[in-house]
Structure formats: structure tokens, C-alpha cells
Amino acid sequence: MIERSRGSIRGIVQGVGFRPFLYMLAERHGLSGYVLNSSDGVEVEVEGPRADIERFFEEVEAQPPPLARIEAVIRRPVPFLGEGCFAIRGSFSRREKNALIPPDVCVCSACLAEMRNPSDRRFGYPFINCTHCGPRYSIVTDVPYDRTGTTMTAFPLCEACRSEYEDPLDRRFHAEPIACPECGPRVTLCDAAGAPVAAEEPVGAVRGLIAAGCIVAVKGLGGFHLAADAADDGALKRLRSRKHRYGKPFALMVKDLSAARRIAVVNHAEAQCLSSPERPIVLLRKRPGHGLSEEVAPRSRLFGVMLPYTPLHALLMEGDFAALVMTSGNRSDEPIQIDNGEAFKNLAGIADYFLVHDRGIHTHCDDSIVRVVDGAPRPVRRSRGYVPAPVLLPEALKAMSPVLGVGGEQKVTICLTKGNRAFLSQHIGDMHTLETFRVFERTTAHLERLLGIQPQVLAHDLHPDYLTSGFARTQSGCRISPVQHHHAHIVSCLAEHGWEGPVIGLAMDGTGYGPDGTIWGGEILLADWVSFERVGHLECVPLPGGDAAVREPWRMALSYLDKVFGDGLFGLEIPFVKEIDPDKSAVVLQMCRTGLNAPPTSSCGRFFDAVAALIGLRAKVSYEGQAAAELEMCQSRTKTEAYPWRLRSRGGGSWLLEVEPVIMALVEDLAVGTPAGIMSRRFHLALIKMLAEVCIGVRGHTGLSTVALSGGVFQNATLLEGLTALLRRRGFTVLTHRVVPCNDGGLCLGQAVCAGLLATGRHGRFAEGDYTDSGALSGGDRSERGT
């Protein structure tokens, strides 16, 4: 029987070779019809024998192109037309946009082989790409995803490229960034002032400059890198000084997996991450005798390593380097540079030379970072290679109105929801500068336009002074919903697992505004998607100086000592007390004891800071989380016992995690000169056992046996691995992050899901975190709340 059938294919199906794939599939099955890109995805109609049509659609779902991700194929019969061939038609756009833009993808092996072939017309061309690789999200300006909707519209195709572009059987059919030396972008070498430098082969010249000790700003896929020889101690010291980046590890790029294995230990899961199309930075254990400068990652056992992901990077790595430092091209606390002119201005004084090109970057996109823990890749930063692919939510969330979640204050990303799809943005950064806030605004507007989403609900952090919260309060036409920070962390974990709850949620991080006016950060919650109850927390101590205590961990160490020993702390025979400045300590103690500029905090991150300062690792930090990271890195693997710890039941299923036994035992170790690595290990073991024990206590009161772990403290592999294993042995189901970061980079997802469901009238199980009844947490329409 001859029939005709229409299929609407949703998902990541544009810019990944889907139309030529369908063309060849239809030809193979002898079917006529057409295929085109639409604002929904890909539309295809085929006619022919029913059995051939069925086989056609079976193969569509079973064997799609490698970069495609099909979410749905919606089919229906249509009238038979009697067409004699199968055609690829021009794109069309509806008002509503449902098509998904693919992330930027690393250069494929076929393109690399052509680039290295002296007889190929693209030999040595640093912008070679095809349907299976190359830039996508960073260059797209609109959907449907066609060349005119990208920054490549500035480069008219030459005859040879157009022939490839229009041939359905060619690997470059409708590869929108297609280019060659005749018609495409070009690289230029410039000096420190931005003036062009004559160079027959600019990339080769840059290899020579780096070998000579220069720092070169290289324009890549989603922004600039600052490149230097990772074995050159002097170059890296200059880079740290010029960039004011003291202590924070630099990212590395190596030529291939073999080169990665020469400097780091790489297991199978890590090798898969390194070689994946996303090409993230992967955190790997340093190999003894790696030969690189200690300036790459001081006081760390890890290197952050990535493989080349563009042809330009592949050409750069042909130099005789063990590795190149490839750190973000920006000044501290500012967004990555994407524009040539702005880079010349803002990176002046940092870079000795610039390697630029004239392909526009429409959207900045930092490198993603992944760490394999407990055998699974865990995103530390979800950005290039992953964005804007959606996080699929449970079908139960499909009825939600479109929501915008704006994140917090650090590691900001935004989240837009449409049905059961959640679109997280690339990493935007810490909201400390006007430049970062402007990138936040541009990213939000761009994604709303690209995805065709007009938010009806806007979710933000409960903290009133965050710039993101201020942004939310100025938006009109939306229901504005504040969501408590640590609840949002737990909901983000639940959402990526499709798990409604209730669960025992362990939210461990540095800082989050509590509805009781204190600074939360070591929280035990009962939680579901829309409500929570705080059933436990770390014992509170003063946070002397507020943000100053975050920058200066010695303040937290003094706060904990004062909590435990009071005036007796100055009689302690430990190095910390002997070395402390009396005048400064007097001011901090006055803050702690009067409460003036010293709000109470239950922060687990600050507990880590205090221990790091007490054992002499870090009195001040140059970047967020430095003290905690160095505390994890310094651990000894010598068998030892956990520090003593204590839980206090406060009745009604509520628990206090008391710090006094840990601090007292730590002071005893300090007094007898116990090595820092042993003390770090004992602290980690104590925290693991204490958190497991409180979960057992909560289970005894509630019957809940599922635990969700979230918050930036769980970037600590020792804590995550150790606690997960112990909880599983005690019969718990443990939910951890594998799709979005456990840190504040995943916060916006939890905000969006919680606020979106509240807007549908969903009620939760827990009264304490009932956003509809509690004045401190209530949402509501902006017209009712004022500005």
C-alpha cells in the first residue's frame, strides 16, 4: 500500500547533518518527499510503500547522526501527492521556536586528516569544519540554524565551498560554518599594542614566540585564552603577576591522550571525558616527574587538562611542548574576552602578543570542567560543549509555565524552562563587576530569543542584595518567586534525577541566606520540589567581618577557637595562636563576642576554612574555595582514625552537629606536632561519619531512606566518595550530581523547578519552607509585592 507520512523530529537535530542523513535514508528505501529545518526542529514527509516508511522511521530513531539527540518523533498520515523524488527544501520559521541549537563541537578526525594533508585545499587551514564538527552555539544569532543566522554570514562562500554546501551527499552539506582559505576567516598575529605583525604562517610564529617565553592571547572558539609554555617557570610567574591570579591552578592543553598520560594519571573514564566531543577540562592526578612548572597548579595534586578542540588549537599543539597553559583570557573577576578590539584594550599589559581571527564570536563560552569521582564524570563547570543542550525534566513538569531562574552571586548560570526542558546557560561568572552583570543580561536576552521563551515566572535567590535578585525585582509581567539557596541546591539534584521527593537533603556549601536571618551552609533538610524543613545543621559560629572572613580564613579559625575555648584560647600551645597578630585578633574577637558585623553561620565551607587556617595551610585566600581545596589536597593516606564528633538531638527529629569535639581534638594534634596531612585526613573522616550518622537519625524519625547531596562542598572528592559509600552501606539510596554542577552553577535549575511548580499551585509536604505561607519566603506577583 502506498502512503505518505509526516514526521516532526524534535531535539538536537539542526546543524548535525540530519537533513543529508534523511536524504540518504530516503534514497536507500526508495521514498519520495522532502525534509526541511523549521523553528521546531526537522520536518520530513515521505511517501512510498508502508513497510518502507516504517523501516525509514525505525532507522531514524535507531541510527541518527552521531551529534544528534532525538527527543521525540511525532508522526501523522498526510494525503498522498505522488512526488517522484526526495528533496531538501529551504528552512521556514514559525513564531514559536522549539528547535534546539547544538553545542560547539570539537574538530573531527576527518577534518584533521584533511588539514594535515599537503594536497588538500584546506591544508593547514585553522577553521576547517564539517557537518560533524565545529562551532555552533558560540556563533549562532537566531533559529532556524542556517548560515544567515550565524556570524559566518559575513563570509560569502566561494564556488568550491558552495558546491560542497549544496551537495546532499557531501560531508559539508549545510555545514553552516563551512569555509576555506579562499573565502573564510583568517588569523593575524599582532603585537602587544594590537598592531599586525608580518608572519607568513602566524600559528607557526606563535609556537616560536611561546617557546621563547612569551605570553600570547589566542582567540579561540568561545573566547580568548592566554597561552604559555607550561614548563617555563618564568613565563608562568609573569602571567600570574600580570593577571593578578595568585595560587589558582591554570588549565593545560596537551596534544593527545599519550601526552596527557605523560604528565598525569588517566583512567578509562577520564580518557573518555578527555576524548569526548565536548572536550572539557578534566581534573587529573599529577604524575610524579611530570616535568612541568610548579606554577601550573601549586599546592594541588591535580592538573586540569584538555585536548585540542579546534583546528587552530591542533595546529598550535604541533610545537615541541609537553603542555601549554591555556587559561581564560580575562582580567581577574571579569568575563572572558571575545572581541578583538576589547581584547587589545583589556589584555594589554598581560599578553606580549595576540593571535586573533575575524570570525565573530556572538556568545562567550568558557571551557567546561569535569572531575571523575566514584567512577562518574561530575561537572564542576558546565559550559562549552554542553550548552545549550537541555536537561530533560520529568513529564510531570511539562505543564509548568516558562520560568527563568537567575542563579545566585557566584558561578552564575541562568536556566530557562519550556515544558519539560530546562536550558542552562554557559558559565557567566561571579557577579562582582558591572561587566559580568552586562554579560548576564545579554546572555539572558539571547537565550530567550534563541529558544523563543518568554518567562512567566522569574525565580531568584532569597538574598536581597544579590545583583541577580535585584535584576529579578525590576522585571515586569512575571510572577517573582524567591527560592531559598539550599533548598534550590537540593531541588537541582532532584530535578536531574527526576525524583520528586521527599528526601533527606544535605546542602553543604560556603554561604546562603537563611530565612531566619543567619548565614546557612551546613544544612540537613527534608525536601521535595516545592518545600523543605530544616531538621539539622552544623553548629553556628560568628562570621567576623562577613565577606572578610571568606577572604581571610584565619578569622574563622579564631571564631571557632573562641567558641570552644573562650578566653583560654590564648593559653593554647599551638602555632596558630603564637603567630597571630594581637591587635587584629582583638578586633575580630570583639566582633565575635558582640555580634557586630559577625552574623551567625552554620557554613560547612567556613568550617573547612577554619581547619585549613588552624593547621597552617592558608590564612588568606586569593580565590574562592582555595583553603578548602588545599585542605583536601594535603591529606595523608596513612591509616588513621576520625576526629571525635557529636550529634545532639534537640527533640522532634531535629539535630545539631556540634563542632567542639573536632576542634578540641585538632588542637591536641597541633600541640604535639601532628603532620598537617594526618590532621586533614582525620577531619575529613569525622565529617563523613557525622553526616552519615545524622542521616541515620533522620531516617529513624521520618522513615526516609533517600539522601540527596548538593552544594559546593561536595566538589571535594574525598567527602563525596566517602559519604556516598558509607550511606550506601547503611542502606540509603544516594542521589548526586552528574548533569549540572553541585556548586552554585546548578542553582538556577533548582530555582526554576521550584518556582515553576509553585506557580501551578503545587503544595509541598513541609510547612517551614512553604513559600506560599511564610512571609520570608513568599513569592507572588510583582504588582502585589512592589519593587
C-alpha positions in Angstrom: 0.0 0.0 0.0 1.4 3.4 -1.0 1.1 6.0 1.8 2.5 9.4 2.8 3.6 10.2 6.4 4.8 13.4 8.0 7.3 13.4 10.9 8.2 16.2 13.2 11.6 15.4 14.8 12.4 17.3 17.9 15.7 17.6 19.8 19.2 18.5 18.7 18.6 17.8 15.0 19.9 21.0 13.3 23.5 21.6 12.5 24.3 17.9 13.0 23.9 16.5 9.5 20.3 15.4 10.0 18.9 16.6 6.6 21.5 14.8 4.5 21.1 11.7 6.8 17.4 11.7 6.0 18.0 12.3 2.3 20.3 9.3 2.0 18.0 7.2 4.1 15.0 8.1 1.9 17.1 7.3 -1.2 18.1 3.9 0.2 14.5 3.0 0.8 13.2 4.4 -2.5 11.0 7.0 -0.8 10.0 10.4 -2.2 9.1 13.5 -0.3 11.1 16.3 1.4 12.9 17.4 4.5 13.5 20.9 5.9 14.6 22.8 9.0 11.9 24.6 10.9 11.7 26.5 14.2 10.5 23.3 15.8 13.3 21.0 14.6 13.2 19.0 11.4 10.1 18.3 9.3 10.1 15.4 7.0 7.5 13.9 4.7 8.0 10.6 2.9 5.7 8.6 0.6 6.0 5.0 -0.6 5.1 1.5 0.5 4.0 1.3 4.1 6.7 -1.2 5.0 9.5 1.0 3.6 8.1 4.1 5.5 8.1 2.1 8.8 11.7 1.0 8.2 12.7 4.6 7.4 11.3 5.9 10.7 12.8 3.0 12.7 16.2 3.8 11.3 15.8 7.5 12.0 15.4 6.7 15.7 17.9 3.8 15.9 20.8 5.2 13.9 20.8 9.1 13.9 23.9 11.1 13.1 26.5 11.0 15.9 25.9 14.5 17.2 22.1 14.3 17.1 19.9 13.9 20.1 16.3 12.9 19.3 13.7 13.8 22.0 10.6 12.9 20.0 9.4 11.9 16.6 5.8 12.9 16.1 4.1 11.2 13.1 0.8 11.5 11.3 -0.6 10.5 7.9 -1.0 13.1 5.2 -2.5 13.0 1.7 -0.5 11.1 -0.9 0.9 13.5 -3.5 2.7 11.2 -6.0 6.0 13.0 -5.9 8.8 11.4 -7.9 11.9 12.3 -5.8 13.1 13.3 -2.3 14.2 16.9 -1.9 15.8 19.1 0.7 13.8 22.3 1.0 14.6 25.7 2.4 14.0 26.4 6.1 11.0 28.1 7.4 10.3 29.7 10.8 7.1 29.9 12.9 6.5 32.4 15.6 7.1 29.8 18.3 10.6 28.3 18.4 11.2 24.7 19.5 14.3 23.9 17.6 17.4 23.1 19.6 20.8 24.6 18.8 23.6 22.1 19.2 26.6 23.0 21.4 30.0 23.8 20.0 31.7 20.5 19.0 35.4 19.6 18.8 37.1 19.2 15.4 36.5 15.7 13.9 39.2 13.3 12.8 38.2 13.6 9.1 38.8 17.3 9.1 42.1 17.0 11.0 43.3 14.5 8.4 42.4 16.9 5.6 44.1 19.8 7.4 47.3 17.8 7.7 47.2 16.6 4.1 49.5 18.8 1.9 47.5 18.0 -1.2 44.2 19.1 0.3 42.9 22.6 -0.4 42.4 23.2 3.3 45.9 22.1 4.3 46.9 24.0 7.4 43.6 25.9 7.5 42.7 26.7 11.1 38.9 27.0 10.5 38.3 23.7 8.8 35.0 22.0 9.8 32.1 19.9 8.5 28.6 18.8 9.5 30.1 16.6 12.3 32.2 19.3 14.0 32.9 22.9 14.6 31.3 26.0 16.2 27.6 26.1 16.8 26.3 27.9 19.9 29.1 30.5 20.1 28.3 31.8 16.5 24.6 31.4 16.2 22.4 34.5 16.3 18.9 33.1 15.5 17.0 29.9 14.6 16.4 28.1 12.3 20.1 27.2 12.4 21.2 28.4 8.9 24.3 30.3 7.8 22.4 33.6 7.7 21.7 33.1 11.4 25.3 32.9 12.4 28.4 35.1 12.4 29.5 33.3 9.3 27.1 35.3 7.2 29.9 37.8 6.8 31.9 35.3 4.7 30.2 34.6 1.3 31.0 31.1 0.0 33.4 30.6 -2.8 32.4 28.3 -5.7 34.2 25.3 -4.3 32.7 25.6 -0.8 29.2 26.3 -2.2 29.4 23.1 -4.3 30.1 21.1 -1.1 27.5 23.1 0.9 24.7 22.3 -1.6 25.6 18.6 -2.3 23.4 16.4 0.0 26.0 13.6 -0.4 28.9 15.7 0.8 30.1 15.7 4.4 29.8 19.5 4.4 26.2 19.7 3.2 24.7 22.7 5.0 27.6 22.8 7.4 26.9 26.4 8.3 30.5 27.4 9.4 32.0 25.9 6.2 35.0 27.9 5.0 38.3 27.6 3.2 41.4 29.8 2.8 39.8 31.3 -0.3 36.6 32.6 1.3 36.7 32.1 5.1 38.1 33.7 8.2 41.8 34.3 8.6 44.3 34.5 11.5 46.5 37.5 12.2 49.5 37.9 14.6 49.5 41.2 16.4 51.9 42.8 18.9 51.1 43.9 22.4 49.6 47.1 21.1 47.3 45.3 18.6 49.3 46.2 15.5 49.6 43.5 12.9 53.0 41.6 12.7 54.1 40.3 9.4 54.1 36.5 9.5 53.8 34.1 6.6 52.5 31.4 9.0 51.0 33.2 12.1 50.3 30.0 14.0 53.8 28.7 13.5 55.2 32.1 14.6 53.2 31.9 17.8 54.7 28.5 18.5 58.1 30.1 18.3 57.1 33.0 20.5 55.7 30.7 23.2 58.9 28.6 23.1 60.8 31.9 23.6 58.9 32.6 26.8 56.2 34.9 25.6 52.6 35.0 26.7 50.2 35.0 23.8 46.5 35.8 23.8 44.8 33.4 21.4 41.3 33.9 20.1 39.6 30.5 20.2 36.0 29.2 19.9 34.2 30.9 22.7 36.7 33.5 23.7 40.4 34.2 24.3 43.0 32.1 26.1 46.3 33.3 27.5 48.8 30.7 26.3 52.3 30.0 27.7 54.7 27.1 27.9 53.7 25.0 30.9 57.3 24.1 31.6 58.5 27.7 31.7 58.7 28.8 35.3 59.5 32.4 34.4 56.7 32.8 31.9 54.1 31.5 34.3 55.3 33.7 37.2 54.9 36.7 34.9 51.5 35.5 33.9 50.4 35.2 37.5 51.7 38.6 38.3 50.2 40.3 35.3 46.8 38.7 35.7 46.8 39.0 39.5 46.0 35.3 39.7 47.9 34.1 42.7 47.6 30.4 43.5 44.6 29.4 41.4 45.6 26.5 39.1 46.0 27.1 35.4 44.3 24.9 32.8 46.6 22.9 30.5 46.2 21.8 26.8 48.1 18.7 25.6 48.5 17.3 22.1 46.7 14.0 22.7 45.9 11.3 25.2 49.5 10.0 25.2 50.8 13.4 26.1 48.1 13.6 28.9 49.4 10.3 30.3 52.9 11.6 30.4 52.0 14.3 32.9 49.0 12.8 34.7 47.4 9.5 35.7 44.5 8.9 33.4 41.9 6.1 34.0 39.4 4.8 31.4 36.5 7.1 32.5 38.9 10.2 32.4 40.2 9.2 29.0 36.6 9.0 27.7 35.9 12.5 29.0 39.1 14.0 27.5 38.3 12.5 24.1 34.6 13.2 24.1 33.1 15.6 21.5 32.6 18.1 24.4 36.4 18.2 25.2 36.1 19.5 28.7 39.0 20.3 31.1 39.4 17.1 33.1 40.9 17.2 36.6 43.6 14.5 36.7 46.1 13.3 39.3 49.6 14.7 38.7 52.2 12.1 37.6 55.4 12.1 39.6 58.2 13.6 37.4 55.7 15.3 35.1 58.4 18.0 34.2 56.0 21.0 34.3 56.4 24.1 36.3 55.1 24.1 39.9 53.4 27.4 39.0 50.8 25.4 37.0 48.9 24.1 40.0 50.7 25.0 43.3 49.6 23.0 46.4 47.4 20.8 44.3 47.7 17.1 43.4 45.6 17.7 40.3 46.1 19.1 36.8 43.2 20.5 34.8 43.9 19.0 31.3 42.1 19.3 28.0 42.8 18.2 24.4 42.7 20.5 21.4 39.1 21.1 20.3 39.6 23.4 17.3 41.8 23.1 14.3 43.6 26.2 15.4 44.5 24.6 18.8 45.6 21.4 17.0 48.0 23.5 14.8 49.3 25.3 17.9 50.0 22.0 19.7 52.3 20.9 16.9 55.0 22.7 18.7 57.6 20.9 20.9 55.7 21.4 24.2 54.8 18.9 26.9 51.8 21.1 27.6 50.6 24.7 27.2 48.9 26.7 29.8 45.6 27.8 28.3 43.9 30.0 30.9 40.9 32.2 30.3 41.7 35.5 28.5 40.4 38.0 31.0 41.4 40.1 34.0 40.6 38.7 37.4 36.8 38.7 38.2 35.9 39.8 34.6 34.3 37.9 31.8 36.3 36.1 29.1 37.2 38.4 26.2 35.5 37.6 22.8 36.1 40.8 20.7 39.5 41.6 19.2 39.4 45.3 20.0 38.2 44.8 23.6 40.9 42.1 24.0 43.7 44.5 22.8 42.5 47.0 25.4 41.7 44.8 28.4 44.5 42.3 28.0 47.1 45.0 27.4 49.9 44.5 29.9 49.2 40.8 30.2 49.8 39.4 26.7 53.0 40.0 24.8 51.3 39.1 21.5 47.9 38.4 20.2 46.8 35.7 17.7 43.4 36.9 16.5 40.9 36.0 13.8 38.0 37.7 12.1 35.2 35.0 12.7 32.8 36.7 15.1 32.1 35.1 18.5 28.5 36.0 19.2 28.3 34.3 22.6 31.1 33.9 25.1 31.6 30.3 26.3 34.3 29.3 28.8 35.8 25.8 28.9 33.8 23.2 30.8 35.4 21.5 33.8 34.8 17.9 34.8 36.1 15.7 37.6 35.6 11.9 37.6 34.5 10.8 41.1 33.2 7.4 42.1 33.6 6.3 38.5 31.3 9.0 37.1 32.0 12.4 35.4 30.9 15.3 37.7 30.6 18.7 36.1 32.4 21.4 38.0 31.6 24.0 35.3 29.1 23.2 32.6 29.7 25.5 29.6 31.4 24.9 26.2 30.4 21.6 24.6 27.3 21.1 26.8 25.4 24.4 26.4 22.7 24.9 25.2 21.7 21.2 25.2 18.7 20.9 27.6 18.4 19.0 30.8 15.3 16.8 30.4 12.9 17.0 33.3 10.2 14.5 34.2 7.0 14.5 32.1 5.1 15.6 35.3 6.8 19.1 34.9 5.6 19.6 31.3 2.6 21.7 32.4 4.8 24.4 34.1 4.7 27.9 32.7 8.0 29.1 31.2 10.4 30.0 34.0 13.7 32.0 34.3 16.0 31.0 37.2 18.8 33.6 37.6 21.1 31.8 40.0 22.9 33.4 42.9 26.0 35.6 43.2 28.9 33.2 42.3 29.4 30.8 39.4 26.2 32.3 37.9 24.3 30.5 35.2 20.7 31.1 34.2 18.0 28.5 33.5 15.0 28.8 31.1 12.4 26.1 31.1 10.0 25.2 28.4 7.7 22.3 29.1 10.0 19.5 30.5 13.1 21.0 29.0 15.5 23.1 31.2 18.1 25.1 29.3 21.1 26.2 31.4 23.3 28.9 30.1 27.1 28.7 29.8 29.1 29.8 32.9 28.7 33.6 33.3 30.9 34.1 36.4 30.8 35.8 39.8 28.6 38.8 39.9 31.2 41.2 41.3 31.6 43.6 38.4 29.4 45.6 36.1 31.0 43.8 33.1 29.8 40.4 34.4 26.4 41.8 35.1 26.1 43.0 31.5 27.1 39.6 30.2 24.4 38.1 32.4 21.8 40.5 30.9 23.0 39.8 27.3 23.1 36.0 27.9 19.5 36.1 29.3 18.1 38.1 26.4 20.0 36.0 23.8 18.8 32.7 25.1 15.2 33.9 25.5 15.2 35.0 21.8 17.1 31.9 20.6 14.8 29.5 22.4 11.6 31.5 21.9 10.9 31.6 25.6 9.0 34.4 27.3 9.2 33.6 31.0 6.0 34.0 33.0 7.8 33.1 36.3 11.1 34.5 37.5 13.0 32.7 40.3 15.8 34.2 42.3 17.8 33.7 45.4 16.3 34.7 48.8 19.3 37.0 49.4 18.0 40.6 48.9 21.4 42.1 48.0 22.4 39.8 45.1 22.6 41.6 41.8 20.6 38.7 40.3 17.8 39.3 42.9 17.8 43.0 42.1 17.5 42.1 38.4 14.5 39.9 39.1 12.7 42.6 41.1 13.0 45.0 38.2 11.3 42.7 35.7 7.6 43.3 34.9 4.9 41.0 33.6 6.3 38.0 35.6 5.4 36.3 38.9 8.5 36.8 41.0 9.5 33.9 43.3 12.4 33.9 45.7 13.7 30.4 46.5 15.9 29.6 49.5 19.5 28.9 48.4 20.0 25.5 50.0 16.6 24.2 49.0 17.4 25.2 45.4 20.6 23.1 45.6 18.6 20.0 46.7 15.9 20.6 44.1 18.5 20.9 41.4 19.8 17.4 42.4 16.3 16.0 42.5 15.4 17.5 39.1 18.3 16.0 37.2 17.3 12.6 38.7 13.5 13.1 38.0 12.9 12.4 41.7 10.2 14.4 43.4 11.0 13.5 47.0 10.7 13.8 49.8 14.3 13.2 50.6 16.9 13.9 53.2 18.9 16.7 51.6 22.4 17.5 52.7 23.2 21.0 51.4 26.8 21.8 52.2 28.4 25.0 50.9 30.0 28.3 51.8 27.2 30.8 52.0 23.5 31.0 51.6 20.9 33.4 53.1 18.7 31.7 55.6 15.1 32.7 56.2 15.9 33.1 59.9 18.4 35.9 59.0 21.5 33.7 59.7 24.1 32.5 57.1 23.3 28.9 56.3 25.8 26.5 54.7 25.8 23.1 56.6 22.1 22.1 56.3 20.1 18.9 56.8 16.8 19.4 55.1 13.7 17.3 54.5 12.8 18.4 51.0 10.7 17.9 47.9 10.4 20.0 44.8 8.4 22.9 46.4 9.0 22.8 50.1 11.5 22.0 52.8 12.0 21.7 56.6 15.4 22.3 58.3 15.9 19.4 60.6 19.6 19.8 61.4 22.7 22.0 60.8 26.3 22.5 61.8 26.6 24.4 65.0 26.6 28.2 64.3 29.7 30.4 65.0 30.1 34.1 64.3 31.3 35.1 60.8 33.6 38.0 61.8 33.7 40.7 59.1 31.2 39.0 56.8 32.9 38.6 53.4 36.2 39.5 55.0 36.1 36.1 56.8 35.7 34.4 53.5 38.9 36.1 52.2 40.8 35.6 55.4 40.2 32.1 56.8 42.3 32.9 60.0 39.2 34.9 61.1 37.1 31.7 61.1 39.8 29.8 62.9 39.8 32.4 65.6 36.0 32.3 65.7 35.9 28.5 66.2 38.6 28.7 68.9 36.7 31.4 70.8 33.5 29.3 70.5 35.3 26.3 72.1 37.9 27.8 74.5 36.8 31.4 75.1 39.4 33.4 76.9 41.5 30.3 77.3 42.4 30.2 73.6 45.5 32.4 74.2 46.9 29.8 76.5 46.9 27.1 73.8 50.3 25.9 72.9 49.7 25.8 69.1 51.5 27.7 66.3 48.3 29.5 65.1 47.9 31.2 68.5 51.6 32.0 68.9 51.8 33.6 65.4 48.5 35.6 65.4 48.6 39.4 65.4 47.3 40.5 68.8 45.7 43.8 67.5 43.9 42.1 64.6 42.8 39.2 66.8 41.4 41.7 69.4 39.2 43.4 66.8 37.9 40.0 65.4 37.2 38.7 68.9 35.2 41.8 69.7 33.1 41.2 66.6 32.5 37.6 67.5 31.5 38.4 71.1 29.3 41.4 70.4 27.8 40.2 67.2 28.7 43.4 65.5 29.3 42.7 61.8 29.6 39.0 62.7 26.3 37.2 61.8 26.0 33.6 62.9 26.8 31.0 60.3 26.4 27.2 60.0 28.6 27.1 56.9 30.4 23.9 56.1 32.7 25.8 53.8 33.8 28.1 56.6 34.4 25.1 58.8 36.8 23.8 56.1 38.4 27.3 56.0 38.9 27.3 59.8 40.6 23.9 59.8 42.9 24.9 56.9 43.9 28.0 58.8 44.5 26.3 62.1 46.8 23.7 60.6 48.8 26.4 58.8 47.7 25.8 55.2 46.1 29.1 54.4 45.5 32.3 56.4 44.3 34.3 53.4 42.9 33.2 50.0 43.3 34.6 46.6 40.3 32.8 45.1 37.0 31.3 46.4 37.4 27.8 47.9 41.2 27.9 47.9 41.6 26.9 51.6 39.2 24.0 51.3 40.8 22.8 48.1 44.2 22.8 49.7 42.9 21.0 52.8 41.6 18.2 50.6 44.9 18.1 48.6 47.2 17.8 51.6 45.5 14.7 53.1 47.8 11.8 54.1 46.7 8.4 53.0 48.2 6.9 56.2 45.6 4.9 58.0 44.2 7.0 60.9 41.1 7.5 62.9 38.4 10.2 62.6 38.3 13.0 65.0 35.6 12.6 67.6 32.4 14.3 66.8 29.0 14.7 68.5 25.4 15.0 67.4 22.8 16.5 69.8 19.2 15.7 69.4 17.0 18.7 70.1 13.8 16.7 70.1 11.1 16.4 67.4 13.6 14.9 64.9 15.9 17.9 64.9 19.7 17.6 65.2 22.7 19.9 65.9 26.1 18.9 64.6 28.4 20.1 67.3 31.9 21.3 66.3 33.6 21.3 69.8 34.9 17.7 69.8 36.5 18.1 66.4 38.2 21.4 67.3 39.4 20.2 70.7 41.0 17.0 69.1 42.5 19.1 66.3 44.1 21.4 68.9 45.6 18.4 70.7 47.1 17.2 67.5 48.5 20.7 66.8 50.1 20.8 70.3 52.1 17.6 69.7 53.1 18.5 66.1 50.9 16.0 64.2 51.6 16.4 60.4 49.0 18.5 58.5 48.2 15.6 56.2 47.1 13.4 59.1 45.0 16.2 60.6 43.3 16.9 57.3 42.5 13.2 56.9 41.1 12.9 60.4 38.9 16.0 59.8 37.5 14.5 56.5 36.7 11.2 58.2 35.0 12.9 61.1 32.8 14.9 58.7 31.9 11.9 56.7 30.9 9.9 59.8 29.0 12.8 61.3 26.9 13.4 58.2 26.1 9.7 57.8 25.1 9.4 61.4 22.7 12.4 61.2 21.1 10.8 58.1 20.5 7.6 60.2 19.0 9.7 62.9 16.6 11.5 60.5 15.7 8.2 58.9 14.7 6.8 62.3 12.3 9.7 62.8 10.9 10.0 59.3 11.4 6.6 57.6 13.1 8.3 54.6 16.0 6.4 53.1 16.9 8.5 50.1 19.6 11.2 50.5 20.4 14.0 48.0 23.9 15.6 48.2 24.4 19.1 46.8 26.3 22.3 47.4 29.9 23.3 46.5 31.5 21.4 49.4 30.6 18.2 47.5 33.2 19.1 44.9 35.5 17.5 47.5 36.1 14.0 46.1 37.1 12.6 49.5 33.8 13.8 51.1 31.6 12.8 48.1 33.1 9.4 47.6 33.4 8.5 51.3 30.0 9.7 52.3 28.3 8.1 49.4 29.9 4.7 50.1 29.1 4.9 53.8 25.5 5.8 53.2 25.0 3.0 50.7 26.5 0.5 53.2 23.9 1.8 55.7 21.0 1.1 53.3 20.4 4.5 51.8 19.8 5.5 48.2 22.1 8.4 47.4 21.4 11.0 44.7 24.4 13.0 43.5 25.0 15.4 40.6 26.1 14.1 37.2 24.4 16.6 34.8 24.7 20.0 36.5 27.3 21.2 38.9 26.7 20.6 42.7 28.1 24.2 43.2 26.2 27.4 42.5 26.5 26.7 38.8 23.5 24.3 39.2 21.5 26.6 41.5 19.3 28.1 38.7 17.9 24.7 37.8 16.5 24.2 41.3 15.2 27.7 41.5 13.3 27.3 38.2 11.8 23.9 39.0 10.6 25.0 42.5 9.2 28.4 41.3 7.6 26.8 38.2 5.7 24.2 40.2 4.7 26.8 42.9 3.1 28.8 40.1 1.0 25.8 39.1 -0.4 25.7 42.7 1.7 22.7 43.8 1.8 22.4 47.5 4.7 20.7 49.4 4.8 18.5 52.5 6.9 20.8 54.7 5.5 23.9 56.4 8.8 25.5 57.3 9.8 26.0 53.7 6.2 26.7 52.4 6.8 29.5 50.0 3.1 30.4 49.9 2.6 30.8 53.6 5.9 32.1 55.0 6.4 35.8 54.7 10.1 35.5 54.5 9.8 33.0 51.6 6.6 34.1 49.9 6.5 34.7 46.2 3.7 36.4 44.4 3.0 38.7 41.5 5.4 41.7 41.3 2.4 44.0 41.2 1.4 42.8 44.6 5.0 42.9 46.1 6.2 46.2 44.7 9.7 46.8 43.5 
